[in-house]
Amino acid sequence: MTVHELTIPYSEDLLLSLKSTPESFESEARLLLAVKLYELGRVTTGTAAHLAGMDRVSFLFELRRFGLSPVGVEPDELAEDAAHA
């Protein structure tokens, strides 16, 4: 399998404004890309997790941070269903 790499230039000013380290910013950027591709239905949770550099279970838990659900329903709807169960 061929592996491609994406390079995105960014300035030190961006890191300063975000109060972030290069490692933290790059990790967050990878996660954001993976979450958005998953949200658009372009990739599975497994593929998105791999792109984000984490295991699938960790990625599933991260989805809640972004208001997304791995089971195709909104997190609020899921909470409401659980409350009425």
N, CA, C and O atoms as a Maestro MAE file, in Angstrom:
{
 s_m_m2io_version
 :::
 2.0.0
}

f_m_ct {
 s_m_title
 :::
 protein
 m_atom[340] {
  # First column is atom index #
  i_m_mmod_type
  r_m_x_coord
  r_m_y_coord
  r_m_z_coord
  i_m_residue_number
  s_m_chain_name
  s_m_pdb_residue_name
  s_m_pdb_atom_name
  i_m_atomic_number
  :::
  1 25 0.845 -1.182 0.000 1 A "MET " " N  " 7
  2 3 0.000 0.000 0.000 1 A "MET " " CA " 6
  3 2 0.891 1.245 0.000 1 A "MET " " C  " 6
  4 15 1.825 1.351 0.794 1 A "MET " " O  " 8
  5 25 0.595 2.163 -0.879 2 A "THR " " N  " 7
  6 3 1.337 3.415 -0.951 2 A "THR " " CA " 6
  7 2 0.831 4.377 0.110 2 A "THR " " C  " 6
  8 15 -0.377 4.533 0.287 2 A "THR " " O  " 8
  9 25 1.740 5.014 0.808 3 A "VAL " " N  " 7
  10 3 1.388 5.989 1.845 3 A "VAL " " CA " 6
  11 2 1.802 7.369 1.352 3 A "VAL " " C  " 6
  12 15 2.932 7.567 0.907 3 A "VAL " " O  " 8
  13 25 0.881 8.315 1.435 4 A "HIS " " N  " 7
  14 3 1.155 9.695 1.034 4 A "HIS " " CA " 6
  15 2 1.236 10.561 2.287 4 A "HIS " " C  " 6
  16 15 0.712 10.199 3.340 4 A "HIS " " O  " 8
  17 25 1.887 11.687 2.162 5 A "GLU " " N  " 7
  18 3 2.031 12.594 3.295 5 A "GLU " " CA " 6
  19 2 1.575 13.984 2.891 5 A "GLU " " C  " 6
  20 15 1.888 14.458 1.799 5 A "GLU " " O  " 8
  21 25 0.838 14.630 3.772 6 A "LEU " " N  " 7
  22 3 0.334 15.988 3.561 6 A "LEU " " CA " 6
  23 2 1.165 16.941 4.409 6 A "LEU " " C  " 6
  24 15 1.371 16.701 5.599 6 A "LEU " " O  " 8
  25 25 1.640 18.017 3.799 7 A "THR " " N  " 7
  26 3 2.412 19.016 4.525 7 A "THR " " CA " 6
  27 2 1.665 20.338 4.469 7 A "THR " " C  " 6
  28 15 1.299 20.810 3.393 7 A "THR " " O  " 8
  29 25 1.443 20.925 5.620 8 A "ILE " " N  " 7
  30 3 0.749 22.210 5.702 8 A "ILE " " CA " 6
  31 2 1.667 23.193 6.424 8 A "ILE " " C  " 6
  32 15 1.976 23.005 7.600 8 A "ILE " " O  " 8
  33 25 2.098 24.228 5.731 9 A "PRO " " N  " 7
  34 3 2.967 25.208 6.394 9 A "PRO " " CA " 6
  35 2 2.165 26.083 7.366 9 A "PRO " " C  " 6
  36 15 1.018 26.441 7.097 9 A "PRO " " O  " 8
  37 25 2.779 26.413 8.476 10 A "TYR " " N  " 7
  38 3 2.161 27.335 9.442 10 A "TYR " " CA " 6
  39 2 3.270 28.093 10.150 10 A "TYR " " C  " 6
  40 15 4.407 27.630 10.245 10 A "TYR " " O  " 8
  41 25 2.912 29.261 10.641 11 A "SER " " N  " 7
  42 3 3.928 30.134 11.234 11 A "SER " " CA " 6
  43 2 3.987 29.987 12.755 11 A "SER " " C  " 6
  44 15 3.082 29.442 13.388 11 A "SER " " O  " 8
  45 25 5.060 30.482 13.300 12 A "GLU " " N  " 7
  46 3 5.215 30.530 14.754 12 A "GLU " " CA " 6
  47 2 4.131 31.410 15.368 12 A "GLU " " C  " 6
  48 15 3.691 31.172 16.493 12 A "GLU " " O  " 8
  49 25 3.701 32.437 14.614 13 A "ASP " " N  " 7
  50 3 2.636 33.324 15.092 13 A "ASP " " CA " 6
  51 2 1.353 32.554 15.384 13 A "ASP " " C  " 6
  52 15 0.654 32.839 16.357 13 A "ASP " " O  " 8
  53 25 1.050 31.580 14.537 14 A "LEU " " N  " 7
  54 3 -0.141 30.761 14.762 14 A "LEU " " CA " 6
  55 2 -0.017 30.007 16.075 14 A "LEU " " C  " 6
  56 15 -0.960 29.963 16.865 14 A "LEU " " O  " 8
  57 25 1.149 29.415 16.307 15 A "LEU " " N  " 7
  58 3 1.363 28.685 17.557 15 A "LEU " " CA " 6
  59 2 1.241 29.607 18.759 15 A "LEU " " C  " 6
  60 15 0.663 29.235 19.780 15 A "LEU " " O  " 8
  61 25 1.783 30.804 18.636 16 A "LEU " " N  " 7
  62 3 1.693 31.767 19.738 16 A "LEU " " CA " 6
  63 2 0.248 32.171 20.000 16 A "LEU " " C  " 6
  64 15 -0.171 32.260 21.154 16 A "LEU " " O  " 8
  65 25 -0.511 32.413 18.946 17 A "SER " " N  " 7
  66 3 -1.907 32.822 19.134 17 A "SER " " CA " 6
  67 2 -2.760 31.696 19.715 17 A "SER " " C  " 6
  68 15 -3.720 31.947 20.444 17 A "SER " " O  " 8
  69 25 -2.404 30.461 19.389 18 A "LEU " " N  " 7
  70 3 -3.131 29.303 19.927 18 A "LEU " " CA " 6
  71 2 -2.570 28.823 21.261 18 A "LEU " " C  " 6
  72 15 -3.153 27.962 21.919 18 A "LEU " " O  " 8
  73 25 -1.428 29.394 21.650 19 A "LYS " " N  " 7
  74 3 -0.735 28.961 22.862 19 A "LYS " " CA " 6
  75 2 -0.506 27.454 22.817 19 A "LYS " " C  " 6
  76 15 -0.865 26.710 23.729 19 A "LYS " " O  " 8
  77 25 0.108 27.042 21.712 20 A "SER " " N  " 7
  78 3 0.284 25.623 21.454 20 A "SER " " CA " 6
  79 2 1.724 25.322 21.056 20 A "SER " " C  " 6
  80 15 2.461 26.196 20.600 20 A "SER " " O  " 8
  81 25 2.095 24.079 21.240 21 A "THR " " N  " 7
  82 3 3.392 23.601 20.755 21 A "THR " " CA " 6
  83 2 3.178 23.025 19.352 21 A "THR " " C  " 6
  84 15 2.048 22.711 18.981 21 A "THR " " O  " 8
  85 25 4.244 22.886 18.580 22 A "PRO " " N  " 7
  86 3 4.081 22.269 17.257 22 A "PRO " " CA " 6
  87 2 3.470 20.862 17.346 22 A "PRO " " C  " 6
  88 15 2.606 20.505 16.545 22 A "PRO " " O  " 8
  89 25 3.916 20.084 18.308 23 A "GLU " " N  " 7
  90 3 3.412 18.712 18.452 23 A "GLU " " CA " 6
  91 2 1.921 18.698 18.766 23 A "GLU " " C  " 6
  92 15 1.164 17.926 18.178 23 A "GLU " " O  " 8
  93 25 1.505 19.553 19.690 24 A "SER " " N  " 7
  94 3 0.099 19.613 20.082 24 A "SER " " CA " 6
  95 2 -0.773 20.107 18.931 24 A "SER " " C  " 6
  96 15 -1.841 19.552 18.673 24 A "SER " " O  " 8
  97 25 -0.314 21.151 18.241 25 A "PHE " " N  " 7
  98 3 -1.068 21.699 17.115 25 A "PHE " " CA " 6
  99 2 -1.211 20.660 16.003 25 A "PHE " " C  " 6
  100 15 -2.299 20.488 15.455 25 A "PHE " " O  " 8
  101 25 -0.139 19.979 15.673 26 A "GLU " " N  " 7
  102 3 -0.183 18.997 14.595 26 A "GLU " " CA " 6
  103 2 -1.081 17.813 14.944 26 A "GLU " " C  " 6
  104 15 -1.795 17.296 14.085 26 A "GLU " " O  " 8
  105 25 -1.044 17.392 16.186 27 A "SER " " N  " 7
  106 3 -1.915 16.312 16.642 27 A "SER " " CA " 6
  107 2 -3.388 16.731 16.557 27 A "SER " " C  " 6
  108 15 -4.235 15.960 16.107 27 A "SER " " O  " 8
  109 25 -3.678 17.944 16.989 28 A "GLU " " N  " 7
  110 3 -5.052 18.458 16.938 28 A "GLU " " CA " 6
  111 2 -5.508 18.628 15.491 28 A "GLU " " C  " 6
  112 15 -6.662 18.340 15.173 28 A "GLU " " O  " 8
  113 25 -4.623 19.089 14.616 29 A "ALA " " N  " 7
  114 3 -4.970 19.266 13.208 29 A "ALA " " CA " 6
  115 2 -5.305 17.923 12.562 29 A "ALA " " C  " 6
  116 15 -6.257 17.824 11.787 29 A "ALA " " O  " 8
  117 25 -4.528 16.894 12.878 30 A "ARG " " N  " 7
  118 3 -4.808 15.551 12.363 30 A "ARG " " CA " 6
  119 2 -6.174 15.058 12.842 30 A "ARG " " C  " 6
  120 15 -6.946 14.487 12.072 30 A "ARG " " O  " 8
  121 25 -6.455 15.285 14.116 31 A "LEU " " N  " 7
  122 3 -7.740 14.861 14.670 31 A "LEU " " CA " 6
  123 2 -8.882 15.622 14.008 31 A "LEU " " C  " 6
  124 15 -9.895 15.025 13.645 31 A "LEU " " O  " 8
  125 25 -8.731 16.929 13.850 32 A "LEU " " N  " 7
  126 3 -9.791 17.728 13.233 32 A "LEU " " CA " 6
  127 2 -10.078 17.285 11.801 32 A "LEU " " C  " 6
  128 15 -11.239 17.214 11.396 32 A "LEU " " O  " 8
  129 25 -9.041 16.989 11.042 33 A "LEU " " N  " 7
  130 3 -9.228 16.500 9.681 33 A "LEU " " CA " 6
  131 2 -9.971 15.168 9.694 33 A "LEU " " C  " 6
  132 15 -10.911 14.968 8.924 33 A "LEU " " O  " 8
  133 25 -9.555 14.275 10.553 34 A "ALA " " N  " 7
  134 3 -10.194 12.956 10.645 34 A "ALA " " CA " 6
  135 2 -11.656 13.078 11.058 34 A "ALA " " C  " 6
  136 15 -12.518 12.409 10.487 34 A "ALA " " O  " 8
  137 25 -11.944 13.922 12.038 35 A "VAL " " N  " 7
  138 3 -13.323 14.111 12.508 35 A "VAL " " CA " 6
  139 2 -14.191 14.674 11.389 35 A "VAL " " C  " 6
  140 15 -15.314 14.214 11.184 35 A "VAL " " O  " 8
  141 25 -13.684 15.656 10.670 36 A "LYS " " N  " 7
  142 3 -14.471 16.264 9.595 36 A "LYS " " CA " 6
  143 2 -14.744 15.272 8.474 36 A "LYS " " C  " 6
  144 15 -15.862 15.214 7.963 36 A "LYS " " O  " 8
  145 25 -13.750 14.499 8.087 37 A "LEU " " N  " 7
  146 3 -13.967 13.484 7.052 37 A "LEU " " CA " 6
  147 2 -14.996 12.450 7.507 37 A "LEU " " C  " 6
  148 15 -15.822 12.004 6.711 37 A "LEU " " O  " 8
  149 25 -14.948 12.068 8.784 38 A "TYR " " N  " 7
  150 3 -15.941 11.136 9.329 38 A "TYR " " CA " 6
  151 2 -17.332 11.784 9.322 38 A "TYR " " C  " 6
  152 15 -18.314 11.159 8.923 38 A "TYR " " O  " 8
  153 25 -17.399 13.034 9.767 39 A "GLU " " N  " 7
  154 3 -18.682 13.756 9.835 39 A "GLU " " CA " 6
  155 2 -19.327 13.844 8.449 39 A "GLU " " C  " 6
  156 15 -20.548 13.734 8.329 39 A "GLU " " O  " 8
  157 25 -18.533 14.039 7.421 40 A "LEU " " N  " 7
  158 3 -19.044 14.142 6.050 40 A "LEU " " CA " 6
  159 2 -19.377 12.785 5.440 40 A "LEU " " C  " 6
  160 15 -19.891 12.702 4.325 40 A "LEU " " O  " 8
  161 25 -19.076 11.715 6.189 41 A "GLY " " N  " 7
  162 3 -19.366 10.375 5.703 41 A "GLY " " CA " 6
  163 2 -18.366 9.877 4.673 41 A "GLY " " C  " 6
  164 15 -18.654 8.940 3.928 41 A "GLY " " O  " 8
  165 25 -17.208 10.491 4.626 42 A "ARG " " N  " 7
  166 3 -16.204 10.133 3.628 42 A "ARG " " CA " 6
  167 2 -15.333 8.969 4.083 42 A "ARG " " C  " 6
  168 15 -14.780 8.253 3.248 42 A "ARG " " O  " 8
  169 25 -15.200 8.767 5.403 43 A "VAL " " N  " 7
  170 3 -14.373 7.679 5.930 43 A "VAL " " CA " 6
  171 2 -15.085 7.017 7.105 43 A "VAL " " C  " 6
  172 15 -15.981 7.600 7.715 43 A "VAL " " O  " 8
  173 25 -14.671 5.797 7.406 44 A "THR " " N  " 7
  174 3 -15.203 5.075 8.564 44 A "THR " " CA " 6
  175 2 -14.492 5.535 9.833 44 A "THR " " C  " 6
  176 15 -13.495 6.254 9.767 44 A "THR " " O  " 8
  177 25 -15.006 5.121 10.977 45 A "THR " " N  " 7
  178 3 -14.342 5.469 12.234 45 A "THR " " CA " 6
  179 2 -12.950 4.856 12.306 45 A "THR " " C  " 6
  180 15 -12.033 5.470 12.851 45 A "THR " " O  " 8
  181 25 -12.782 3.660 11.766 46 A "GLY " " N  " 7
  182 3 -11.466 3.021 11.779 46 A "GLY " " CA " 6
  183 2 -10.448 3.782 10.939 46 A "GLY " " C  " 6
  184 15 -9.311 3.985 11.364 46 A "GLY " " O  " 8
  185 25 -10.857 4.200 9.752 47 A "THR " " N  " 7
  186 3 -9.973 4.962 8.879 47 A "THR " " CA " 6
  187 2 -9.670 6.328 9.497 47 A "THR " " C  " 6
  188 15 -8.528 6.788 9.465 47 A "THR " " O  " 8
  189 25 -10.687 6.967 10.054 48 A "ALA " " N  " 7
  190 3 -10.493 8.269 10.691 48 A "ALA " " CA " 6
  191 2 -9.546 8.155 11.882 48 A "ALA " " C  " 6
  192 15 -8.685 9.012 12.077 48 A "ALA " " O  " 8
  193 25 -9.703 7.110 12.667 49 A "ALA " " N  " 7
  194 3 -8.820 6.896 13.818 49 A "ALA " " CA " 6
  195 2 -7.379 6.744 13.364 49 A "ALA " " C  " 6
  196 15 -6.471 7.330 13.954 49 A "ALA " " O  " 8
  197 25 -7.170 5.959 12.317 50 A "HIS " " N  " 7
  198 3 -5.818 5.771 11.781 50 A "HIS " " CA " 6
  199 2 -5.233 7.102 11.307 50 A "HIS " " C  " 6
  200 15 -4.072 7.407 11.582 50 A "HIS " " O  " 8
  201 25 -6.033 7.886 10.600 51 A "LEU " " N  " 7
  202 3 -5.594 9.190 10.123 51 A "LEU " " CA " 6
  203 2 -5.237 10.113 11.292 51 A "LEU " " C  " 6
  204 15 -4.286 10.889 11.211 51 A "LEU " " O  " 8
  205 25 -6.012 10.019 12.381 52 A "ALA " " N  " 7
  206 3 -5.770 10.852 13.563 52 A "ALA " " CA " 6
  207 2 -4.603 10.348 14.400 52 A "ALA " " C  " 6
  208 15 -4.148 11.037 15.313 52 A "ALA " " O  " 8
  209 25 -4.121 9.155 14.095 53 A "GLY " " N  " 7
  210 3 -2.991 8.605 14.839 53 A "GLY " " CA " 6
  211 2 -3.379 8.034 16.190 53 A "GLY " " C  " 6
  212 15 -2.604 8.089 17.145 53 A "GLY " " O  " 8
  213 25 -4.584 7.484 16.266 54 A "MET " " N  " 7
  214 3 -5.043 6.897 17.535 54 A "MET " " CA " 6
  215 2 -5.818 5.621 17.262 54 A "MET " " C  " 6
  216 15 -6.162 5.327 16.117 54 A "MET " " O  " 8
  217 25 -6.089 4.870 18.307 55 A "ASP " " N  " 7
  218 3 -6.881 3.654 18.136 55 A "ASP " " CA " 6
  219 2 -8.357 4.027 17.973 55 A "ASP " " C  " 6
  220 15 -8.771 5.133 18.319 55 A "ASP " " O  " 8
  221 25 -9.131 3.098 17.446 56 A "ARG " " N  " 7
  222 3 -10.536 3.363 17.115 56 A "ARG " " CA " 6
  223 2 -11.362 3.732 18.346 56 A "ARG " " C  " 6
  224 15 -12.183 4.646 18.276 56 A "ARG " " O  " 8
  225 25 -11.167 3.055 19.451 57 A "VAL " " N  " 7
  226 3 -11.948 3.337 20.660 57 A "VAL " " CA " 6
  227 2 -11.689 4.766 21.142 57 A "VAL " " C  " 6
  228 15 -12.624 5.476 21.512 57 A "VAL " " O  " 8
  229 25 -10.433 5.185 21.138 58 A "SER " " N  " 7
  230 3 -10.108 6.560 21.536 58 A "SER " " CA " 6
  231 2 -10.780 7.565 20.601 58 A "SER " " C  " 6
  232 15 -11.292 8.591 21.047 58 A "SER " " O  " 8
  233 25 -10.773 7.262 19.295 59 A "PHE " " N  " 7
  234 3 -11.421 8.154 18.333 59 A "PHE " " CA " 6
  235 2 -12.924 8.238 18.600 59 A "PHE " " C  " 6
  236 15 -13.507 9.321 18.535 59 A "PHE " " O  " 8
  237 25 -13.541 7.116 18.896 60 A "LEU " " N  " 7
  238 3 -14.979 7.115 19.193 60 A "LEU " " CA " 6
  239 2 -15.290 8.027 20.378 60 A "LEU " " C  " 6
  240 15 -16.283 8.754 20.361 60 A "LEU " " O  " 8
  241 25 -14.451 7.988 21.393 61 A "PHE " " N  " 7
  242 3 -14.661 8.864 22.545 61 A "PHE " " CA " 6
  243 2 -14.413 10.325 22.197 61 A "PHE " " C  " 6
  244 15 -15.077 11.210 22.738 61 A "PHE " " O  " 8
  245 25 -13.466 10.590 21.300 62 A "GLU " " N  " 7
  246 3 -13.181 11.961 20.878 62 A "GLU " " CA " 6
  247 2 -14.359 12.580 20.127 62 A "GLU " " C  " 6
  248 15 -14.542 13.797 20.172 62 A "GLU " " O  " 8
  249 25 -15.150 11.773 19.446 63 A "LEU " " N  " 7
  250 3 -16.271 12.302 18.672 63 A "LEU " " CA " 6
  251 2 -17.226 13.131 19.524 63 A "LEU " " C  " 6
  252 15 -17.786 14.115 19.043 63 A "LEU " " O  " 8
  253 25 -17.412 12.753 20.758 64 A "ARG " " N  " 7
  254 3 -18.325 13.482 21.651 64 A "ARG " " CA " 6
  255 2 -17.866 14.929 21.844 64 A "ARG " " C  " 6
  256 15 -18.692 15.835 21.951 64 A "ARG " " O  " 8
  257 25 -16.549 15.144 21.889 65 A "ARG " " N  " 7
  258 3 -15.994 16.499 22.006 65 A "ARG " " CA " 6
  259 2 -16.488 17.422 20.904 65 A "ARG " " C  " 6
  260 15 -16.590 18.635 21.089 65 A "ARG " " O  " 8
  261 25 -16.791 16.831 19.757 66 A "PHE " " N  " 7
  262 3 -17.206 17.598 18.588 66 A "PHE " " CA " 6
  263 2 -18.706 17.496 18.332 66 A "PHE " " C  " 6
  264 15 -19.193 17.911 17.281 66 A "PHE " " O  " 8
  265 25 -19.435 16.941 19.300 67 A "GLY " " N  " 7
  266 3 -20.885 16.834 19.170 67 A "GLY " " CA " 6
  267 2 -21.331 15.790 18.167 67 A "GLY " " C  " 6
  268 15 -22.428 15.881 17.615 67 A "GLY " " O  " 8
  269 25 -20.482 14.795 17.928 68 A "LEU " " N  " 7
  270 3 -20.813 13.744 16.973 68 A "LEU " " CA " 6
  271 2 -20.992 12.414 17.670 68 A "LEU " " C  " 6
  272 15 -20.455 12.178 18.752 68 A "LEU " " O  " 8
  273 25 -21.760 11.549 17.027 69 A "SER " " N  " 7
  274 3 -22.002 10.226 17.579 69 A "SER " " CA " 6
  275 2 -21.506 9.163 16.603 69 A "SER " " C  " 6
  276 15 -21.652 9.321 15.391 69 A "SER " " O  " 8
  277 25 -20.928 8.093 17.112 70 A "PRO " " N  " 7
  278 3 -20.480 7.019 16.219 70 A "PRO " " CA " 6
  279 2 -21.613 6.107 15.755 70 A "PRO " " C  " 6
  280 15 -21.388 5.231 14.920 70 A "PRO " " O  " 8
  281 25 -22.811 6.293 16.270 71 A "VAL " " N  " 7
  282 3 -23.916 5.402 15.925 71 A "VAL " " CA " 6
  283 2 -24.982 6.068 15.077 71 A "VAL " " C  " 6
  284 15 -26.077 5.524 14.933 71 A "VAL " " O  " 8
  285 25 -24.691 7.228 14.513 72 A "GLY " " N  " 7
  286 3 -25.610 7.856 13.577 72 A "GLY " " CA " 6
  287 2 -26.742 8.657 14.200 72 A "GLY " " C  " 6
  288 15 -27.666 9.062 13.494 72 A "GLY " " O  " 8
  289 25 -26.692 8.892 15.496 73 A "VAL " " N  " 7
  290 3 -27.674 9.769 16.138 73 A "VAL " " CA " 6
  291 2 -26.923 10.851 16.889 73 A "VAL " " C  " 6
  292 15 -25.752 10.685 17.233 73 A "VAL " " O  " 8
  293 25 -27.595 11.948 17.139 74 A "GLU " " N  " 7
  294 3 -26.968 13.059 17.848 74 A "GLU " " CA " 6
  295 2 -26.709 12.679 19.307 74 A "GLU " " C  " 6
  296 15 -27.496 11.931 19.887 74 A "GLU " " O  " 8
  297 25 -25.626 13.175 19.914 75 A "PRO " " N  " 7
  298 3 -25.330 12.858 21.317 75 A "PRO " " CA " 6
  299 2 -26.464 13.231 22.267 75 A "PRO " " C  " 6
  300 15 -26.727 12.499 23.221 75 A "PRO " " O  " 8
  301 25 -27.145 14.361 22.024 76 A "ASP " " N  " 7
  302 3 -28.263 14.760 22.883 76 A "ASP " " CA " 6
  303 2 -29.411 13.759 22.788 76 A "ASP " " C  " 6
  304 15 -30.049 13.429 23.789 76 A "ASP " " O  " 8
  305 25 -29.660 13.287 21.587 77 A "GLU " " N  " 7
  306 3 -30.707 12.296 21.367 77 A "GLU " " CA " 6
  307 2 -30.371 10.994 22.086 77 A "GLU " " C  " 6
  308 15 -31.243 10.352 22.670 77 A "GLU " " O  " 8
  309 25 -29.112 10.619 22.038 78 A "LEU " " N  " 7
  310 3 -28.645 9.421 22.719 78 A "LEU " " CA " 6
  311 2 -28.817 9.556 24.231 78 A "LEU " " C  " 6
  312 15 -29.264 8.618 24.892 78 A "LEU " " O  " 8
  313 25 -28.463 10.722 24.781 79 A "ALA " " N  " 7
  314 3 -28.601 10.975 26.219 79 A "ALA " " CA " 6
  315 2 -30.069 10.945 26.618 79 A "ALA " " C  " 6
  316 15 -30.424 10.408 27.667 79 A "ALA " " O  " 8
  317 25 -30.917 11.521 25.780 80 A "GLU " " N  " 7
  318 3 -32.354 11.534 26.073 80 A "GLU " " CA " 6
  319 2 -32.918 10.112 26.075 80 A "GLU " " C  " 6
  320 15 -33.715 9.752 26.942 80 A "GLU " " O  " 8
  321 25 -32.498 9.313 25.096 81 A "ASP " " N  " 7
  322 3 -32.942 7.916 25.052 81 A "ASP " " CA " 6
  323 2 -32.474 7.162 26.292 81 A "ASP " " C  " 6
  324 15 -33.235 6.374 26.855 81 A "ASP " " O  " 8
  325 25 -31.259 7.385 26.719 82 A "ALA " " N  " 7
  326 3 -30.730 6.712 27.902 82 A "ALA " " CA " 6
  327 2 -31.493 7.139 29.147 82 A "ALA " " C  " 6
  328 15 -31.726 6.319 30.035 82 A "ALA " " O  " 8
  329 25 -31.887 8.405 29.229 83 A "ALA " " N  " 7
  330 3 -32.620 8.905 30.389 83 A "ALA " " CA " 6
  331 2 -34.007 8.278 30.489 83 A "ALA " " C  " 6
  332 15 -34.549 8.114 31.582 83 A "ALA " " O  " 8
  333 25 -34.567 7.932 29.345 84 A "HIS " " N  " 7
  334 3 -35.913 7.363 29.328 84 A "HIS " " CA " 6
  335 2 -35.917 5.841 29.282 84 A "HIS " " C  " 6
  336 15 -36.982 5.226 29.216 84 A "HIS " " O  " 8
  337 25 -34.756 5.239 29.316 85 A "ALA " " N  " 7
  338 3 -34.672 3.775 29.235 85 A "ALA " " CA " 6
  339 2 -34.999 3.134 30.562 85 A "ALA " " C  " 6
  340 15 -34.977 1.909 30.679 85 A "ALA " " O  " 8
  :::
 }
 m_bond[339] {
  # First column is bond index #
  i_m_from
  i_m_to
  i_m_order
  :::
  1 1 2 1
  2 2 3 1
  3 3 4 2
  4 3 5 1
  5 5 6 1
  6 6 7 1
  7 7 8 2
  8 7 9 1
  9 9 10 1
  10 10 11 1
  11 11 12 2
  12 11 13 1
  13 13 14 1
  14 14 15 1
  15 15 16 2
  16 15 17 1
  17 17 18 1
  18 18 19 1
  19 19 20 2
  20 19 21 1
  21 21 22 1
  22 22 23 1
  23 23 24 2
  24 23 25 1
  25 25 26 1
  26 26 27 1
  27 27 28 2
  28 27 29 1
  29 29 30 1
  30 30 31 1
  31 31 32 2
  32 31 33 1
  33 33 34 1
  34 34 35 1
  35 35 36 2
  36 35 37 1
  37 37 38 1
  38 38 39 1
  39 39 40 2
  40 39 41 1
  41 41 42 1
  42 42 43 1
  43 43 44 2
  44 43 45 1
  45 45 46 1
  46 46 47 1
  47 47 48 2
  48 47 49 1
  49 49 50 1
  50 50 51 1
  51 51 52 2
  52 51 53 1
  53 53 54 1
  54 54 55 1
  55 55 56 2
  56 55 57 1
  57 57 58 1
  58 58 59 1
  59 59 60 2
  60 59 61 1
  61 61 62 1
  62 62 63 1
  63 63 64 2
  64 63 65 1
  65 65 66 1
  66 66 67 1
  67 67 68 2
  68 67 69 1
  69 69 70 1
  70 70 71 1
  71 71 72 2
  72 71 73 1
  73 73 74 1
  74 74 75 1
  75 75 76 2
  76 75 77 1
  77 77 78 1
  78 78 79 1
  79 79 80 2
  80 79 81 1
  81 81 82 1
  82 82 83 1
  83 83 84 2
  84 83 85 1
  85 85 86 1
  86 86 87 1
  87 87 88 2
  88 87 89 1
  89 89 90 1
  90 90 91 1
  91 91 92 2
  92 91 93 1
  93 93 94 1
  94 94 95 1
  95 95 96 2
  96 95 97 1
  97 97 98 1
  98 98 99 1
  99 99 100 2
  100 99 101 1
  101 101 102 1
  102 102 103 1
  103 103 104 2
  104 103 105 1
  105 105 106 1
  106 106 107 1
  107 107 108 2
  108 107 109 1
  109 109 110 1
  110 110 111 1
  111 111 112 2
  112 111 113 1
  113 113 114 1
  114 114 115 1
  115 115 116 2
  116 115 117 1
  117 117 118 1
  118 118 119 1
  119 119 120 2
  120 119 121 1
  121 121 122 1
  122 122 123 1
  123 123 124 2
  124 123 125 1
  125 125 126 1
  126 126 127 1
  127 127 128 2
  128 127 129 1
  129 129 130 1
  130 130 131 1
  131 131 132 2
  132 131 133 1
  133 133 134 1
  134 134 135 1
  135 135 136 2
  136 135 137 1
  137 137 138 1
  138 138 139 1
  139 139 140 2
  140 139 141 1
  141 141 142 1
  142 142 143 1
  143 143 144 2
  144 143 145 1
  145 145 146 1
  146 146 147 1
  147 147 148 2
  148 147 149 1
  149 149 150 1
  150 150 151 1
  151 151 152 2
  152 151 153 1
  153 153 154 1
  154 154 155 1
  155 155 156 2
  156 155 157 1
  157 157 158 1
  158 158 159 1
  159 159 160 2
  160 159 161 1
  161 161 162 1
  162 162 163 1
  163 163 164 2
  164 163 165 1
  165 165 166 1
  166 166 167 1
  167 167 168 2
  168 167 169 1
  169 169 170 1
  170 170 171 1
  171 171 172 2
  172 171 173 1
  173 173 174 1
  174 174 175 1
  175 175 176 2
  176 175 177 1
  177 177 178 1
  178 178 179 1
  179 179 180 2
  180 179 181 1
  181 181 182 1
  182 182 183 1
  183 183 184 2
  184 183 185 1
  185 185 186 1
  186 186 187 1
  187 187 188 2
  188 187 189 1
  189 189 190 1
  190 190 191 1
  191 191 192 2
  192 191 193 1
  193 193 194 1
  194 194 195 1
  195 195 196 2
  196 195 197 1
  197 197 198 1
  198 198 199 1
  199 199 200 2
  200 199 201 1
  201 201 202 1
  202 202 203 1
  203 203 204 2
  204 203 205 1
  205 205 206 1
  206 206 207 1
  207 207 208 2
  208 207 209 1
  209 209 210 1
  210 210 211 1
  211 211 212 2
  212 211 213 1
  213 213 214 1
  214 214 215 1
  215 215 216 2
  216 215 217 1
  217 217 218 1
  218 218 219 1
  219 219 220 2
  220 219 221 1
  221 221 222 1
  222 222 223 1
  223 223 224 2
  224 223 225 1
  225 225 226 1
  226 226 227 1
  227 227 228 2
  228 227 229 1
  229 229 230 1
  230 230 231 1
  231 231 232 2
  232 231 233 1
  233 233 234 1
  234 234 235 1
  235 235 236 2
  236 235 237 1
  237 237 238 1
  238 238 239 1
  239 239 240 2
  240 239 241 1
  241 241 242 1
  242 242 243 1
  243 243 244 2
  244 243 245 1
  245 245 246 1
  246 246 247 1
  247 247 248 2
  248 247 249 1
  249 249 250 1
  250 250 251 1
  251 251 252 2
  252 251 253 1
  253 253 254 1
  254 254 255 1
  255 255 256 2
  256 255 257 1
  257 257 258 1
  258 258 259 1
  259 259 260 2
  260 259 261 1
  261 261 262 1
  262 262 263 1
  263 263 264 2
  264 263 265 1
  265 265 266 1
  266 266 267 1
  267 267 268 2
  268 267 269 1
  269 269 270 1
  270 270 271 1
  271 271 272 2
  272 271 273 1
  273 273 274 1
  274 274 275 1
  275 275 276 2
  276 275 277 1
  277 277 278 1
  278 278 279 1
  279 279 280 2
  280 279 281 1
  281 281 282 1
  282 282 283 1
  283 283 284 2
  284 283 285 1
  285 285 286 1
  286 286 287 1
  287 287 288 2
  288 287 289 1
  289 289 290 1
  290 290 291 1
  291 291 292 2
  292 291 293 1
  293 293 294 1
  294 294 295 1
  295 295 296 2
  296 295 297 1
  297 297 298 1
  298 298 299 1
  299 299 300 2
  300 299 301 1
  301 301 302 1
  302 302 303 1
  303 303 304 2
  304 303 305 1
  305 305 306 1
  306 306 307 1
  307 307 308 2
  308 307 309 1
  309 309 310 1
  310 310 311 1
  311 311 312 2
  312 311 313 1
  313 313 314 1
  314 314 315 1
  315 315 316 2
  316 315 317 1
  317 317 318 1
  318 318 319 1
  319 319 320 2
  320 319 321 1
  321 321 322 1
  322 322 323 1
  323 323 324 2
  324 323 325 1
  325 325 326 1
  326 326 327 1
  327 327 328 2
  328 327 329 1
  329 329 330 1
  330 330 331 1
  331 331 332 2
  332 331 333 1
  333 333 334 1
  334 334 335 1
  335 335 336 2
  336 335 337 1
  337 337 338 1
  338 338 339 1
  339 339 340 2
  :::
 }
}
